[in-house]
Amino acid sequence: MDIKQVAGQASSQLQSDKTRDAKSSPGIESKPVDSEQAPSSKSDTLSLSSQSNQIQNAIASLENVPEIRESRVEEIRNSIAAGNFEINAEQTANKFAQFELDLFQTS
């Protein structure tokens, strides 16, 4: 069978299918829809829980707190300068150990 003949038959069949579909569905017209002109019947909304509002309030109040306690820094500077600053080795070791535990538990 010749390929041109097969292609011609397929094209004829496609045309007759389109014609039949148009006749069998009177009053229905197929048009592309322009998304910019299509009316929107839905609108997006966002609602936050009371917990998220509390978190936002906490974050906002933390933004006003300084990261460095200047009074504590000055106190330590004065102690070092006077030569009476003492380091508690046990407390420091415990803090390091707790830091390591926290670090590995969150990983």
Secondary structure, 3 states (H helix, E strand, C coil): CCHHHHHHHHHHHHHHHHHHHHHHCCCCCCCCCCCCCCCCCCCCCCCCCHHHHHHHHHHHHHCCCCCCCHHHHHHHHHHHHHCCCCCCHHHHHHHHHHHHHHHHHCC
